[in-house]
Amino acid sequence: MLSPELLIVLLFLGVAVASLLSGFPVAFGLGGAGLLLLAVLVGLSLLGLGPINAQGGALVDASIWRDLTPLSNDVYGFMLPSGRMLLAIPLFILMGFLLQHAGVAQALLRGLSACLRDVPGGLGVAVVLVGGVLAASTGVVGASVATLTVIALPSLLRAGYGERRAGGIVAASGTLGQIIPPSIILLLLADQVGTQFAAARLAAGDFAPMAITSGDLFRGAMLPGALTLLGFMGMALWQGRGISRVGSAVRVGDPATGGYGPAGLLADVLPTIVLIGLVLGAILTGLADTTSAASFGVVGALVLAAGRLWLTALAALLGLLLVVWSLILPLSARASFEIPAIVAYLLLLSVLVVALALTLRQGILRAAVSDSLRLTAMIFAILIGAALFSLCFRSIGGDQWLSDLLAGWMEGSPGLLALVGGTDIATAQARLALLGLLLLIILLGFVLEFIEIIVIVLPLTLPFVFAVPPEQLDPVWAAVLIALALQTSFLTPPFGFALFYFRGAAGNRVQSWALYAGVAPFVGVQVIVIVLVWLFPSLAIN
């Protein structure tokens, strides 16, 4: 017979799954379901009908409501400029939508396909490369998949790729936003992993745990992201080996057939690549924190979205002058150039005002801000709802009960412990917990989006993963593996969310069976990358 503790844990988990599958908005359904279930348990205890423990005492009592007070602190912490790194999320989202609505994806596909026009199957490789750039600029899988489907799928079908190969290339390329920095997933993971790692180490008696930042995850994800991108490019090249060189690129944005020279190529490709490189470079080198670099990215995207080459060139020149003055010139020489620096700063502000006016008149700014507000509100609402559910679950000791259950399972699996390896039993158990978490994420990806998985599942499972010191199981390595598993879950048939985004944008141009068959080789590439990172942790540890 099941214990009362296990019944309550199963009840909470069942209510959570039911609320997520009900179609009710996740943010309100999840938090409301947890609060309602807790109220029922408290009410039963007040009536003397509630569950009791082995000692005959009530498992839940009325004083438990006081345990919900930290929610207000958590919500306030989301908004603190000096607090969590989540403030970078709306900035990166706005940067991506500005570039998306400005037609950057079309320009990139036009330029890259022109570069690869003489390569058999070059168009497929160009689509993967565009997916990689979109991943680094938007970090939002839904936006990347929908954009690529609209601009690249017709060209791939016209070039002779067929439904299966065209659908697989487009859907897989759109999921690169999960692992290539700067990614919304990596930002959310950095927050959750950092919080859970610090709590686990404090519980183990380590009162000075190392800090986990988004920059750490960005650096850790660079090589695995590059491996995934190269694997996708190789697969696209193999699938397009029989495609004629003529037509595989020239049909993309007809300029390739009408005097599309080096100047047009540079104008299409170079500005976006430089902007993303500067944003990532500032984060990875430590010149700026994630939020500051995201702010710089929004400014650069605003200038690019204006669509005026002279404006982009002037902004780049003024920005370069200010960087030289503030970072390169010695302190003794800065005073002599203070007036020119002020003039350059004022001119840069004027450039931004002009870019703001142009994007507003073209409708780009309004559409980007509207989409950004909608997506940002959804993400933060889900974070608040998940925090409320988690507090309700922890207030009755559910996290400890679940911990005891999982600990007992891991202790009783000597064969699995030997399989995952480790220097000692504790490390093997932590690695086994991580392996189980990766498999669970891939399965849950059939029915849940990545935000729900990150904010609901990880707080319940990461304490087992981080039960050992970072010297034995590196938290950045674990976070990168989790990000790769989330990416795989988005593409796994038949319920991967990237496939739904693709079907919504593609309509009836690609049949379901063809789409599932098309993404299968790319899922294989992702699994290979996960295995490589598992076997060689140095790929994710810098």
LUMLUM-642420 format. One record per residue (C-alpha): residue number from 1; x, y, z; residue in one letter. Coordinates in Angstrom, 1 decimal, always signed. Layout:
<rs>
R   doro       px       py       pz   drenvex
R    NUM        X        Y        Z         A
...
</rs>
This chain:
<rs>
R   doro       px       py       pz   drenvex
R      1     +0.0     +0.0     +0.0         M
R      2     +1.2     +3.5     -0.9         L
R      3     +2.3     +5.7     +1.9         S
R      4     +0.4     +9.0     +2.5         P
R      5     +3.5    +11.0     +1.5         E
R      6     +3.8     +9.2     -1.8         L
R      7     +0.1     +9.6     -2.5         L
R      8     +0.4    +13.4     -2.0         I
R      9     +3.5    +13.6     -4.2         V
R     10     +1.7    +11.7     -6.9         L
R     11     -1.4    +13.9     -6.5         L
R     12     +0.6    +17.0     -6.9         F
R     13     +2.4    +15.7    -10.0         L
R     14     -0.9    +14.4    -11.4         G
R     15     -2.6    +17.8    -10.9         V
R     16     +0.4    +19.5    -12.5         A
R     17     +0.3    +17.3    -15.6         V
R     18     -3.5    +17.7    -15.9         A
R     19     -3.3    +21.5    -15.7         S
R     20     -0.6    +21.6    -18.4         L
R     21     -2.6    +19.3    -20.7         L
R     22     -6.0    +21.0    -20.1         S
R     23     -5.3    +23.8    -22.5         G
R     24     -5.8    +26.4    -19.7         F
R     25     -3.0    +29.1    -19.7         P
R     26     +0.0    +27.5    -18.1         V
R     27     +0.9    +30.4    -15.9         A
R     28     -2.5    +30.5    -14.2         F
R     29     -3.4    +26.8    -14.4         G
R     30     -0.2    +25.6    -12.8         L
R     31     +0.0    +28.0     -9.9         G
R     32     -3.8    +27.9     -9.3         G
R     33     -3.8    +24.1     -9.3         A
R     34     -1.1    +23.9     -6.7         G
R     35     -2.7    +26.5     -4.5         L
R     36     -6.2    +24.8     -4.8         L
R     37     -4.7    +21.4     -3.9         L
R     38     -2.9    +22.8     -0.9         L
R     39     -6.1    +24.5     +0.2         A
R     40     -8.0    +21.2     +0.0         V
R     41     -5.3    +19.5     +2.0         L
R     42     -5.3    +22.2     +4.7         V
R     43     -9.2    +22.1     +4.8         G
R     44     -9.2    +18.4     +5.3         L
R     45     -6.7    +18.7     +8.1         S
R     46     -8.8    +21.3     +9.8         L
R     47    -11.7    +18.9     +9.7         L
R     48     -9.6    +16.1    +11.1         G
R     49     -9.8    +14.2     +7.8         L
R     50     -6.4    +14.9     +6.4         G
R     51     -3.6    +12.4     +5.9         P
R     52     -1.4    +11.5     +8.9         I
R     53     +2.2    +10.5     +9.2         N
R     54     +3.7     +7.4    +10.8         A
R     55     +3.6     +9.1    +14.2         Q
R     56     -0.1     +9.8    +14.0         G
R     57     +0.3    +13.6    +13.4         G
R     58     -1.2    +15.6    +10.6         A
R     59     +1.0    +15.9     +7.5         L
R     60     -0.6    +19.2     +6.6         V
R     61     -1.8    +21.9     +9.0         D
R     62     -3.1    +25.5     +8.7         A
R     63     +0.2    +27.2     +9.5         S
R     64     +1.6    +26.0     +6.2         I
R     65     +0.2    +29.1     +4.5         W
R     66     +3.1    +31.1     +6.0         R
R     67     +5.5    +29.1     +3.8         D
R     68     +4.1    +30.9     +0.7         L
R     69     +5.4    +34.3     +1.7         T
R     70     +8.7    +33.9     -0.3         P
R     71     +6.8    +34.1     -3.5         L
R     72     +6.7    +37.9     -3.3         S
R     73    +10.4    +38.0     -2.9         N
R     74    +10.9    +35.7     -5.9         D
R     75     +8.7    +37.9     -8.1         V
R     76    +10.5    +41.0     -6.9         Y
R     77    +13.8    +39.3     -7.6         G
R     78    +12.9    +38.8    -11.2         F
R     79    +12.8    +42.6    -11.7         M
R     80    +15.9    +43.6     -9.7         L
R     81    +18.6    +45.1    -12.0         P
R     82    +21.3    +43.8     -9.6         S
R     83    +19.5    +40.5     -9.1         G
R     84    +18.9    +37.7    -11.4         R
R     85    +20.1    +37.5    -15.0         M
R     86    +16.5    +37.2    -16.3         L
R     87    +16.4    +40.9    -17.3         L
R     88    +18.4    +40.0    -20.4         A
R     89    +15.5    +37.8    -21.7         I
R     90    +13.2    +40.7    -22.9         P
R     91    +16.2    +42.4    -24.4         L
R     92    +17.3    +39.4    -26.4         F
R     93    +13.7    +38.8    -27.5         I
R     94    +13.3    +42.4    -28.7         L
R     95    +16.7    +42.1    -30.5         M
R     96    +15.6    +39.0    -32.3         G
R     97    +12.1    +40.3    -33.3         F
R     98    +13.6    +43.5    -34.6         L
R     99    +15.9    +41.5    -36.9         L
R    100    +13.2    +39.1    -37.9         Q
R    101    +10.7    +41.9    -38.9         H
R    102    +13.4    +43.7    -40.7         A
R    103    +13.9    +40.8    -43.1         G
R    104    +17.3    +39.8    -41.9         V
R    105    +16.5    +36.1    -42.5         A
R    106    +15.6    +36.7    -46.2         Q
R    107    +18.8    +38.7    -46.7         A
R    108    +21.0    +36.1    -45.0         L
R    109    +19.5    +33.2    -47.1         L
R    110    +19.9    +35.3    -50.3         R
R    111    +23.6    +36.0    -49.5         G
R    112    +24.6    +32.6    -48.2         L
R    113    +22.9    +30.7    -51.0         S
R    114    +24.7    +33.0    -53.5         A
R    115    +28.0    +32.0    -51.8         C
R    116    +27.2    +28.3    -52.1         L
R    117    +25.6    +28.4    -55.5         R
R    118    +28.3    +26.1    -57.0         D
R    119    +28.1    +23.5    -54.3         V
R    120    +25.7    +20.6    -54.9         P
R    121    +23.1    +20.9    -52.2         G
R    122    +24.4    +24.3    -51.2         G
R    123    +21.0    +25.7    -50.6         L
R    124    +20.4    +23.2    -47.8         G
R    125    +23.6    +24.2    -46.1         V
R    126    +22.7    +27.8    -46.5         A
R    127    +19.4    +27.2    -44.7         V
R    128    +21.2    +25.5    -41.8         V
R    129    +23.6    +28.4    -41.6         L
R    130    +20.7    +30.9    -41.6         V
R    131    +19.1    +28.8    -38.8         G
R    132    +22.3    +29.1    -36.8         G
R    133    +22.4    +32.9    -37.3         V
R    134    +18.8    +33.2    -36.4         L
R    135    +19.5    +31.1    -33.3         A
R    136    +22.1    +33.5    -32.2         A
R    137    +19.9    +36.5    -32.9         S
R    138    +16.5    +35.4    -31.7         T
R    139    +17.1    +32.5    -29.4         G
R    140    +13.4    +31.6    -29.8         V
R    141    +12.7    +28.3    -31.5         V
R    142     +9.1    +29.1    -32.5         G
R    143    +10.2    +32.3    -34.3         A
R    144    +13.1    +30.6    -36.0         S
R    145    +11.1    +27.6    -37.3         V
R    146     +8.2    +29.8    -38.5         A
R    147    +10.5    +32.3    -40.2         T
R    148    +12.6    +29.6    -41.9         L
R    149     +9.5    +27.7    -43.1         T
R    150     +8.1    +30.8    -44.8         V
R    151    +11.3    +31.9    -46.5         I
R    152    +13.2    +28.7    -47.2         A
R    153    +10.7    +25.8    -47.6         L
R    154     +9.4    +27.0    -51.0         P
R    155    +13.0    +27.4    -52.3         S
R    156    +14.0    +24.0    -51.1         L
R    157    +10.9    +22.4    -52.7         L
R    158    +11.6    +24.3    -56.0         R
R    159    +15.2    +23.2    -56.0         A
R    160    +14.1    +19.5    -55.9         G
R    161    +14.8    +18.5    -52.3         Y
R    162    +11.3    +16.9    -51.9         G
R    163     +9.0    +17.1    -48.9         E
R    164    +11.0    +14.8    -46.6         R
R    165    +14.4    +16.4    -47.0         R
R    166    +13.1    +20.0    -47.2         A
R    167    +10.9    +19.5    -44.1         G
R    168    +13.8    +17.9    -42.1         G
R    169    +16.3    +20.6    -42.9         I
R    170    +14.0    +23.5    -42.1         V
R    171    +12.6    +22.0    -38.8         A
R    172    +16.0    +20.9    -37.6         A
R    173    +17.7    +24.3    -38.4         S
R    174    +15.0    +26.1    -36.4         G
R    175    +15.9    +24.2    -33.2         T
R    176    +19.5    +25.5    -33.2         L
R    177    +18.1    +28.4    -31.1         G
R    178    +18.1    +26.0    -28.1         Q
R    179    +21.9    +25.5    -27.9         I
R    180    +23.6    +28.3    -29.8         I
R    181    +24.2    +31.4    -27.6         P
R    182    +22.7    +33.8    -26.7         P
R    183    +19.7    +31.5    -26.2         S
R    184    +16.7    +32.1    -24.0         I
R    185    +17.0    +28.5    -22.9         I
R    186    +20.6    +29.1    -21.7         L
R    187    +19.5    +32.2    -19.8         L
R    188    +16.7    +30.4    -18.0         L
R    189    +19.0    +27.4    -17.4         L
R    190    +21.7    +29.6    -15.9         A
R    191    +19.1    +31.0    -13.4         D
R    192    +17.8    +27.6    -12.4         Q
R    193    +21.1    +25.8    -12.4         V
R    194    +22.8    +28.6    -10.4         G
R    195    +20.0    +28.6     -7.8         T
R    196    +19.8    +24.9     -7.4         Q
R    197    +23.5    +24.4     -7.4         F
R    198    +24.0    +27.0     -4.7         A
R    199    +21.2    +25.5     -2.5         A
R    200    +22.6    +22.0     -2.9         A
R    201    +26.1    +23.0     -2.0         R
R    202    +24.9    +25.0     +1.0         L
R    203    +23.0    +22.0     +2.2         A
R    204    +26.1    +19.9     +1.9         A
R    205    +28.0    +22.4     +4.1         G
R    206    +29.8    +24.4     +1.3         D
R    207    +29.1    +28.0     +2.4         F
R    208    +31.0    +29.6     -0.5         A
R    209    +29.7    +27.8     -3.7         P
R    210    +30.9    +28.9     -7.1         M
R    211    +28.6    +31.2     -9.0         A
R    212    +27.0    +29.9    -12.2         I
R    213    +26.3    +32.7    -14.7         T
R    214    +24.8    +32.9    -18.2         S
R    215    +28.3    +33.7    -19.5         G
R    216    +29.5    +30.3    -18.1         D
R    217    +26.7    +28.5    -20.0         L
R    218    +27.3    +30.5    -23.2         F
R    219    +31.0    +29.5    -23.1         R
R    220    +30.1    +25.9    -22.3         G
R    221    +27.6    +25.7    -25.1         A
R    222    +29.9    +27.1    -27.8         M
R    223    +31.6    +23.9    -28.8         L
R    224    +28.5    +21.6    -28.5         P
R    225    +26.5    +24.2    -30.5         G
R    226    +29.2    +24.3    -33.1         A
R    227    +29.2    +20.5    -33.3         L
R    228    +25.5    +20.4    -33.7         T
R    229    +25.6    +23.1    -36.4         L
R    230    +28.4    +21.3    -38.3         L
R    231    +26.5    +18.0    -38.0         G
R    232    +23.4    +19.6    -39.4         F
R    233    +25.4    +21.1    -42.3         M
R    234    +27.0    +17.8    -43.0         G
R    235    +23.6    +16.1    -43.1         M
R    236    +22.1    +18.8    -45.3         A
R    237    +25.1    +18.5    -47.7         L
R    238    +24.7    +14.7    -47.8         W
R    239    +21.0    +14.9    -48.5         Q
R    240    +21.5    +17.5    -51.3         G
R    241    +24.4    +15.7    -53.0         R
R    242    +22.2    +14.9    -56.0         G
R    243    +20.6    +18.4    -56.3         I
R    244    +21.7    +20.3    -59.4         S
R    245    +24.2    +23.1    -58.8         R
R    246    +22.1    +25.3    -61.1         V
R    247    +19.0    +26.4    -59.3         G
R    248    +19.9    +25.3    -55.8         S
R    249    +20.8    +28.9    -55.0         A
R    250    +19.8    +31.2    -57.9         V
R    251    +16.1    +30.9    -57.1         R
R    252    +16.5    +32.2    -53.6         V
R    253    +15.6    +35.9    -53.8         G
R    254    +16.1    +36.5    -57.5         D
R    255    +18.9    +39.0    -57.0         P
R    256    +21.3    +36.1    -57.3         A
R    257    +20.5    +36.1    -61.1         T
R    258    +20.6    +39.8    -61.6         G
R    259    +24.0    +41.3    -60.8         G
R    260    +24.1    +40.2    -57.2         Y
R    261    +27.8    +41.1    -56.5         G
R    262    +30.1    +41.2    -53.5         P
R    263    +28.7    +44.6    -52.4         A
R    264    +25.2    +43.1    -52.1         G
R    265    +26.5    +40.0    -50.4         L
R    266    +28.4    +42.0    -47.8         L
R    267    +25.3    +44.2    -47.2         A
R    268    +23.1    +41.1    -46.7         D
R    269    +25.4    +39.0    -44.5         V
R    270    +28.1    +41.1    -42.8         L
R    271    +26.1    +43.5    -40.5         P
R    272    +24.1    +40.8    -38.7         T
R    273    +27.2    +38.5    -38.3         I
R    274    +29.2    +41.4    -36.9         V
R    275    +26.4    +42.5    -34.5         L
R    276    +26.0    +38.9    -33.1         I
R    277    +29.8    +38.5    -32.9         G
R    278    +30.1    +41.7    -30.9         L
R    279    +27.3    +40.8    -28.5         V
R    280    +28.7    +37.3    -27.8         L
R    281    +32.2    +38.6    -27.7         G
R    282    +31.4    +41.1    -25.0         A
R    283    +29.8    +38.4    -22.9         I
R    284    +32.4    +35.7    -23.4         L
R    285    +35.4    +38.0    -22.8         T
R    286    +33.8    +39.6    -19.7         G
R    287    +33.7    +43.1    -21.1         L
R    288    +30.0    +43.3    -20.4         A
R    289    +27.5    +41.3    -18.4         D
R    290    +24.7    +39.5    -20.2         T
R    291    +22.1    +42.3    -19.6         T
R    292    +24.4    +45.1    -20.8         S
R    293    +25.4    +43.1    -23.9         A
R    294    +21.7    +42.4    -24.7         A
R    295    +21.0    +46.2    -24.4         S
R    296    +23.8    +46.8    -26.9         F
R    297    +22.3    +44.1    -29.2         G
R    298    +18.9    +45.9    -29.1         V
R    299    +20.6    +49.2    -30.2         V
R    300    +22.5    +47.5    -33.0         G
R    301    +19.4    +45.6    -34.2         A
R    302    +17.4    +48.9    -34.2         L
R    303    +20.0    +50.5    -36.5         V
R    304    +20.1    +47.5    -38.8         L
R    305    +16.3    +47.3    -38.9         A
R    306    +16.2    +50.9    -40.2         A
R    307    +17.5    +49.6    -43.5         G
R    308    +19.9    +52.5    -44.3         R
R    309    +23.4    +51.5    -45.1         L
R    310    +24.8    +55.0    -44.3         W
R    311    +23.1    +55.0    -41.0         L
R    312    +24.6    +51.6    -40.1         T
R    313    +28.1    +52.7    -41.2         A
R    314    +27.8    +56.0    -39.2         L
R    315    +26.7    +54.2    -36.1         A
R    316    +29.5    +51.6    -36.4         A
R    317    +32.1    +54.4    -36.8         L
R    318    +30.8    +56.4    -33.8         L
R    319    +30.6    +53.3    -31.7         G
R    320    +34.1    +52.3    -32.6         L
R    321    +35.4    +55.8    -31.6         L
R    322    +33.7    +55.5    -28.3         L
R    323    +35.1    +52.1    -27.6         V
R    324    +38.6    +53.3    -28.5         V
R    325    +38.2    +56.3    -26.1         W
R    326    +36.8    +54.3    -23.2         S
R    327    +38.7    +51.0    -23.4         L
R    328    +41.9    +51.4    -25.4         I
R    329    +43.2    +54.9    -24.6         L
R    330    +45.2    +55.2    -21.4         P
R    331    +43.6    +57.2    -18.6         L
R    332    +46.1    +60.0    -19.0         S
R    333    +45.1    +60.5    -22.6         A
R    334    +41.3    +60.3    -22.2         R
R    335    +41.0    +63.9    -20.8         A
R    336    +42.4    +65.3    -24.0         S
R    337    +39.8    +63.6    -26.1         F
R    338    +36.8    +64.1    -23.8         E
R    339    +35.1    +66.8    -25.9         I
R    340    +35.3    +64.7    -29.2         P
R    341    +34.0    +61.7    -27.2         A
R    342    +31.0    +63.7    -26.0         I
R    343    +30.3    +64.9    -29.5         V
R    344    +30.5    +61.3    -30.8         A
R    345    +28.1    +60.2    -28.1         Y
R    346    +25.6    +62.9    -29.0         L
R    347    +25.8    +62.0    -32.6         L
R    348    +25.3    +58.4    -31.8         L
R    349    +22.1    +59.3    -29.9         L
R    350    +21.0    +61.3    -32.9         S
R    351    +21.6    +58.2    -35.1         V
R    352    +19.4    +56.1    -32.8         L
R    353    +16.6    +58.7    -32.9         V
R    354    +16.7    +58.6    -36.7         V
R    355    +16.7    +54.7    -36.6         A
R    356    +13.8    +54.8    -34.1         L
R    357    +11.8    +57.1    -36.4         A
R    358    +12.5    +55.0    -39.5         L
R    359    +11.5    +51.7    -37.9         T
R    360     +8.4    +53.3    -36.4         L
R    361     +7.3    +54.6    -39.8         R
R    362     +7.9    +51.3    -41.5         Q
R    363     +5.9    +49.4    -38.8         G
R    364     +8.9    +47.3    -37.8         I
R    365     +9.3    +48.7    -34.3         L
R    366     +5.6    +48.4    -33.5         R
R    367     +5.5    +44.7    -34.6         A
R    368     +8.7    +43.8    -32.8         A
R    369     +7.7    +45.5    -29.5         V
R    370     +4.2    +43.9    -29.7         S
R    371     +5.6    +40.4    -30.2         D
R    372     +8.3    +40.9    -27.6         S
R    373     +5.8    +42.1    -25.0         L
R    374     +3.6    +39.1    -25.6         R
R    375     +6.4    +36.5    -25.4         L
R    376     +8.1    +38.2    -22.4         T
R    377     +4.8    +38.4    -20.5         A
R    378     +4.2    +34.7    -21.2         M
R    379     +7.7    +33.7    -20.0         I
R    380     +7.6    +35.7    -16.8         F
R    381     +4.0    +34.7    -16.0         A
R    382     +5.0    +31.0    -16.3         I
R    383     +7.9    +31.7    -14.0         L
R    384     +5.6    +33.2    -11.4         I
R    385     +3.0    +30.4    -11.7         G
R    386     +5.7    +27.7    -11.5         A
R    387     +7.2    +29.4     -8.4         A
R    388     +3.8    +29.4     -6.7         L
R    389     +3.3    +25.7     -7.6         F
R    390     +6.8    +24.9     -6.4         S
R    391     +6.2    +26.7     -3.1         L
R    392     +3.0    +24.8     -2.5         C
R    393     +4.8    +21.5     -3.2         F
R    394     +7.7    +22.4     -0.9         R
R    395     +5.6    +23.7     +1.9         S
R    396     +4.2    +20.2     +2.6         I
R    397     +7.7    +18.6     +2.4         G
R    398     +7.0    +17.2     -1.1         G
R    399    +10.6    +17.9     -2.3         D
R    400    +12.0    +15.9     +0.7         Q
R    401     +9.6    +13.0     +0.1         W
R    402    +10.5    +12.9     -3.6         L
R    403    +14.2    +13.1     -2.7         S
R    404    +13.8    +10.1     -0.4         D
R    405    +12.0     +8.1     -3.2         L
R    406    +14.6     +8.8     -5.8         L
R    407    +17.5     +8.2     -3.4         A
R    408    +16.1     +4.8     -2.7         G
R    409    +15.8     +4.0     -6.4         W
R    410    +19.4     +5.0     -7.1         M
R    411    +20.8     +3.0     -4.2         E
R    412    +19.0     -0.1     -5.6         G
R    413    +20.4     +0.1     -9.1         S
R    414    +24.1     -1.2     -8.9         P
R    415    +24.1     -2.1    -12.6         G
R    416    +23.1     +1.4    -13.7         L
R    417    +25.6     +2.9    -11.3         L
R    418    +28.4     +0.9    -12.9         A
R    419    +27.2     +1.9    -16.3         L
R    420    +27.3     +5.6    -15.8         V
R    421    +30.7     +5.5    -14.0         G
R    422    +32.1     +7.8    -11.4         G
R    423    +34.9     +7.9     -8.9         T
R    424    +32.7     +6.8     -6.0         D
R    425    +29.2     +5.8     -5.2         I
R    426    +28.0     +9.3     -4.6         A
R    427    +29.3    +10.5     -7.9         T
R    428    +27.8     +7.6     -9.8         A
R    429    +24.5     +8.3     -8.2         Q
R    430    +24.7    +12.0     -9.3         A
R    431    +25.6    +10.9    -12.8         R
R    432    +22.7     +8.4    -12.8         L
R    433    +20.3    +11.2    -11.7         A
R    434    +21.6    +13.4    -14.5         L
R    435    +21.1    +10.6    -17.1         L
R    436    +17.6     +9.9    -15.8         G
R    437    +16.9    +13.7    -16.0         L
R    438    +18.0    +13.8    -19.6         L
R    439    +15.8    +10.9    -20.6         L
R    440    +12.9    +12.5    -18.7         L
R    441    +13.4    +15.8    -20.5         I
R    442    +13.2    +14.1    -23.9         I
R    443    +10.0    +12.3    -22.9         L
R    444     +8.4    +15.4    -21.3         L
R    445     +9.3    +17.4    -24.5         G
R    446     +6.5    +15.5    -26.2         F
R    447     +3.9    +17.3    -24.1         V
R    448     +5.6    +20.3    -22.4         L
R    449     +7.4    +23.4    -23.6         E
R    450    +11.0    +24.1    -22.5         F
R    451     +9.9    +26.8    -20.0         I
R    452     +7.7    +24.5    -18.1         E
R    453    +10.4    +21.8    -18.0         I
R    454    +13.0    +24.2    -16.8         I
R    455    +11.0    +25.8    -14.1         V
R    456     +9.0    +22.8    -12.9         I
R    457    +11.1    +19.6    -13.4         V
R    458    +14.6    +21.0    -12.8         L
R    459    +14.0    +22.3     -9.2         P
R    460    +12.8    +18.8     -8.2         L
R    461    +15.6    +16.9     -9.8         T
R    462    +18.8    +19.0     -9.8         L
R    463    +19.4    +18.6     -6.0         P
R    464    +20.3    +15.0     -6.7         F
R    465    +22.6    +16.0     -9.6         V
R    466    +24.4    +18.6     -7.5         F
R    467    +24.7    +16.4     -4.4         A
R    468    +28.5    +16.0     -5.1         V
R    469    +31.1    +18.7     -5.4         P
R    470    +31.7    +20.4     -8.8         P
R    471    +35.1    +18.7     -9.1         E
R    472    +33.2    +15.5     -9.5         Q
R    473    +30.2    +16.7    -11.5         L
R    474    +30.6    +20.1    -13.2         D
R    475    +27.3    +22.1    -13.1         P
R    476    +28.1    +23.8    -16.5         V
R    477    +28.6    +20.4    -18.1         W
R    478    +25.3    +19.2    -16.7         A
R    479    +23.5    +22.4    -17.9         A
R    480    +24.8    +22.0    -21.4         V
R    481    +23.7    +18.4    -21.5         L
R    482    +20.2    +19.5    -20.3         I
R    483    +20.1    +22.2    -23.1         A
R    484    +21.0    +19.5    -25.7         L
R    485    +18.3    +17.2    -24.4         A
R    486    +15.8    +20.0    -24.6         L
R    487    +16.8    +20.7    -28.2         Q
R    488    +16.4    +17.0    -29.0         T
R    489    +12.9    +16.9    -27.4         S
R    490    +11.8    +19.8    -29.7         F
R    491    +12.5    +17.8    -32.8         L
R    492    +11.6    +14.2    -31.7         T
R    493     +8.5    +12.8    -33.6         P
R    494     +5.6    +12.7    -33.4         P
R    495     +5.1    +15.5    -30.7         F
R    496     +8.2    +17.7    -30.9         G
R    497     +7.1    +21.3    -30.6         F
R    498     +9.3    +22.4    -33.5         A
R    499     +7.3    +20.0    -35.7         L
R    500     +4.0    +21.7    -34.7         F
R    501     +5.5    +25.2    -35.4         Y
R    502     +6.6    +23.9    -38.8         F
R    503     +3.2    +22.4    -39.6         R
R    504     +1.5    +25.6    -38.6         G
R    505     +3.7    +27.7    -41.0         A
R    506     +3.9    +25.1    -43.8         A
R    507     +0.3    +24.1    -44.1         G
R    508     -0.3    +21.2    -46.4         N
R    509     +3.0    +21.5    -48.4         R
R    510     +4.7    +18.8    -46.3         V
R    511     +2.9    +15.6    -45.1         Q
R    512     +3.4    +14.5    -41.6         S
R    513     +5.0    +11.2    -42.5         W
R    514     +7.5    +13.0    -44.7         A
R    515     +8.3    +15.5    -41.9         L
R    516     +8.9    +12.7    -39.4         Y
R    517    +11.1    +10.8    -41.7         A
R    518    +13.0    +14.0    -42.6         G
R    519    +13.9    +15.0    -39.0         V
R    520    +15.0    +11.5    -38.0         A
R    521    +18.6    +11.8    -39.3         P
R    522    +18.9    +15.2    -37.5         F
R    523    +17.7    +13.7    -34.2         V
R    524    +20.4    +11.1    -34.7         G
R    525    +23.0    +13.9    -35.0         V
R    526    +21.7    +15.5    -31.8         Q
R    527    +22.0    +12.2    -29.9         V
R    528    +25.5    +11.7    -31.2         I
R    529    +26.4    +15.2    -29.9         V
R    530    +24.9    +14.4    -26.5         I
R    531    +26.9    +11.2    -26.3         V
R    532    +30.1    +13.0    -27.2         L
R    533    +29.6    +15.7    -24.6         V
R    534    +28.8    +13.0    -22.0         W
R    535    +31.9    +11.0    -22.8         L
R    536    +34.1    +14.1    -23.2         F
R    537    +33.1    +16.7    -20.6         P
R    538    +35.9    +19.0    -21.7         S
R    539    +33.8    +19.9    -24.8         L
R    540    +31.5    +21.9    -22.4         A
R    541    +34.0    +22.8    -19.7         I
R    542    +36.3    +25.8    -20.4         N
</rs>
